[in-house]
Amino acid sequence: MPGTFSQLNGHEQVVFGHDEASGLRCIIAIHSTVLGPALGGTRMYPYDSEEDALVDVLRLSRGMTYKSAVTGLDLGGGKAVIIGDPATDKTEALLRAYGRMIESLNGRYVTACDVGTYSADMGIIGRETRWATGSEVVEGGSGDSGVMTALGTYVGIKACAERVFDDASMAGRHVAIQGVGKVGRRLAEHLAEEGCKLTVADVNEDATADLADRLGADVVAVEDIHAVDADVFSPNAMGAVINDATIPRLQCRIVAGAANNQLADARHGQVLADAGVLYAPDYVINAGGVIQVGDELHPDGYSADRVRARVERIGERLAAVFVTAEREGLPTAEAADHVAEERMAAVGRLRSFHLPR
Ligand SMILES: NC(=O)c1ccc[n+]([C@@H]2O[C@H](COP(=O)([O-])OP(=O)(O)OC[C@H]3O[C@@H](n4cnc5c(N)ncnc54)[C@H](O)[C@@H]3O)[C@@H](O)[C@H]2O)c1
């Protein structure tokens, strides 16, 4: 077990939670609260080992810090994992025990949905803690974040088109979408509405058949989607899809999608740039979800209008990252890191300015 402080990679706090009776085993990682409470989803997954779970949660929580910082939110970064199979191990008691674990952190960590957890689960967790977002609308939450993530990804793709083609319109363009789940399917709908040609791939054949029927999308095998001759390749399934094997097969000018951690390794950002492909840094373009659930913490209460307006500005944020990348001679992913780090340093510093209560 790599429980040494050096492996915490700058994290403020990492909490291991255990409730024997319900079988709860969770790790809550708070990477940074410099800009605000550490918000990030709960992933429930049957990890092979506790070490795998720890590595995953540390990586994911750090990513949330950067995502919220670059997006201009007053949120820090955190993430949590529950070790277990969501199909067989998830019970009311386990989720409520987990909710009590979150409550014990008194708002330093705020949770939301991620792989293996759903809005209905947030409702159950929320019976034990004030710090669960993204529950169903009927339960008082803001609901499925896939809607806003898809809108932000769509707006972001248009910003990329503006940069590469000097024209943000997607009419007559061609986008290859990998993964048409909660985000990818809605992204396809936005693009089709604007007259964009679509090619899609998913391991779920019902999902692709639906888009072929409704939107006239072409369907290709999952192992070929990145090699489609299209303007944009949009990863919306799993991470690490931009790697040494896929980059030589890309035929697109733009890689822009919602999947987290698309670059298998940081150096692939430079490899893409050298190949003349514009990369929309994943945590910048996929911030629609965190904008949505983070708004539940707003002092005036949740506002769907404010969320939509903020999500629609994702295009401007990407454009600013592209300008920074060009000015500093950096791949776009590194430029995004710089923008996030500069904001954390400049705005986070203000916390040291004492305000009497
Ligand atoms: N939902 C959000 O608000 C949100 C926010 C930020 C980032 N993301 C990221 O966006 C991605 C998609 O999220 P989602 O909420 O749509 O998840 P989802 O589980 O609803 O959809 C993922 C889809 O990808 C498909 N898939 C799995 N393996 C595949 C493969 N090898 N090839 C092609 N398709 C495959 C699945 O069948 C599914 O239809 C994930 O990487 C997620 O982490 C989601």
The ligand as an SDF file (V2000), in Angstrom:
LIG
                    3D

 44 48  0  0  0  0  0  0  0  0999 V2000
  -21.5730   12.9800  -17.3300 N   0  0  0  0  0  0  0  0  0  0  0  0
  -20.8770   14.0600  -17.0400 C   0  0  0  0  0  0  0  0  0  0  0  0
  -21.4100   15.0630  -16.5570 O   0  0  0  0  0  0  0  0  0  0  0  0
  -19.4010   14.1060  -17.3320 C   0  0  0  0  0  0  0  0  0  0  0  0
  -18.6780   15.2420  -16.9340 C   0  0  0  0  0  0  0  0  0  0  0  0
  -17.3120   15.3220  -17.2310 C   0  0  0  0  0  0  0  0  0  0  0  0
  -16.7080   14.2680  -17.8950 C   0  0  0  0  0  0  0  0  0  0  0  0
  -17.4470   13.1650  -18.2580 N   0  0  0  0  0  0  0  0  0  0  0  0
  -16.7310   12.0800  -18.9700 C   0  0  0  0  0  0  0  0  0  0  0  0
  -17.3250   11.9110  -20.2460 O   0  0  0  0  0  0  0  0  0  0  0  0
  -17.2840   10.5340  -20.6100 C   0  0  0  0  0  0  0  0  0  0  0  0
  -18.7000   10.0430  -20.9030 C   0  0  0  0  0  0  0  0  0  0  0  0
  -19.4960   10.2430  -19.7510 O   0  0  0  0  0  0  0  0  0  0  0  0
  -21.0300    9.7650  -19.7180 P   0  0  0  0  0  0  0  0  0  0  0  0
  -21.6270   10.4010  -18.5180 O   0  0  0  0  0  0  0  0  0  0  0  0
  -21.6390    9.9830  -21.0640 O   0  0  0  0  0  0  0  0  0  0  0  0
  -20.8410    8.2010  -19.4480 O   0  0  0  0  0  0  0  0  0  0  0  0
  -21.7840    7.0090  -19.9460 P   0  0  0  0  0  0  0  0  0  0  0  0
  -21.3470    5.8310  -19.1580 O   0  0  0  0  0  0  0  0  0  0  0  0
  -23.2200    7.4250  -19.9100 O   0  0  0  0  0  0  0  0  0  0  0  0
  -21.3940    6.8440  -21.4980 O   0  0  0  0  0  0  0  0  0  0  0  0
  -20.2050    6.2690  -21.9210 C   0  0  0  0  0  0  0  0  0  0  0  0
  -20.5240    5.5140  -23.2030 C   0  0  0  0  0  0  0  0  0  0  0  0
  -19.2970    5.0110  -23.7190 O   0  0  0  0  0  0  0  0  0  0  0  0
  -19.5340    3.6880  -24.1710 C   0  0  0  0  0  0  0  0  0  0  0  0
  -18.2700    2.9640  -24.2360 N   0  0  0  0  0  0  0  0  0  0  0  0
  -17.6190    2.2760  -23.2780 C   0  0  0  0  0  0  0  0  0  0  0  0
  -16.5020    1.7520  -23.7530 N   0  0  0  0  0  0  0  0  0  0  0  0
  -16.4180    2.1000  -25.0510 C   0  0  0  0  0  0  0  0  0  0  0  0
  -15.4810    1.8640  -26.0790 C   0  0  0  0  0  0  0  0  0  0  0  0
  -14.3990    1.1140  -25.8860 N   0  0  0  0  0  0  0  0  0  0  0  0
  -15.7020    2.4050  -27.3070 N   0  0  0  0  0  0  0  0  0  0  0  0
  -16.8200    3.1490  -27.5300 C   0  0  0  0  0  0  0  0  0  0  0  0
  -17.7520    3.3980  -26.5850 N   0  0  0  0  0  0  0  0  0  0  0  0
  -17.5580    2.8730  -25.3710 C   0  0  0  0  0  0  0  0  0  0  0  0
  -20.5260    3.1240  -23.2000 C   0  0  0  0  0  0  0  0  0  0  0  0
  -21.2390    2.0160  -23.7570 O   0  0  0  0  0  0  0  0  0  0  0  0
  -21.4580    4.3280  -22.9870 C   0  0  0  0  0  0  0  0  0  0  0  0
  -22.5030    4.3720  -23.9270 O   0  0  0  0  0  0  0  0  0  0  0  0
  -16.6050    9.8130  -19.4370 C   0  0  0  0  0  0  0  0  0  0  0  0
  -15.2260    9.7410  -19.7050 O   0  0  0  0  0  0  0  0  0  0  0  0
  -16.8390   10.7430  -18.2740 C   0  0  0  0  0  0  0  0  0  0  0  0
  -15.8550   10.6030  -17.2760 O   0  0  0  0  0  0  0  0  0  0  0  0
  -18.7660   13.0630  -18.0040 C   0  0  0  0  0  0  0  0  0  0  0  0
  1  2  1  0
  2  3  2  0
  2  4  1  0
  4  5  1  0
  4 44  2  0
  5  6  2  0
  6  7  1  0
  7  8  2  0
  8  9  1  0
  8 44  1  0
  9 10  1  0
  9 42  1  0
 10 11  1  0
 11 12  1  0
 11 40  1  0
 12 13  1  0
 13 14  1  0
 14 15  2  0
 14 16  1  0
 14 17  1  0
 17 18  1  0
 18 19  2  0
 18 20  1  0
 18 21  1  0
 21 22  1  0
 22 23  1  0
 23 24  1  0
 23 38  1  0
 24 25  1  0
 25 26  1  0
 25 36  1  0
 26 27  1  0
 26 35  1  0
 27 28  2  0
 28 29  1  0
 29 30  1  0
 29 35  2  0
 30 31  1  0
 30 32  2  0
 32 33  1  0
 33 34  2  0
 34 35  1  0
 36 37  1  0
 36 38  1  0
 38 39  1  0
 40 41  1  0
 40 42  1  0
 42 43  1  0
M  CHG  2   8   1  16  -1
M  END
$$$$
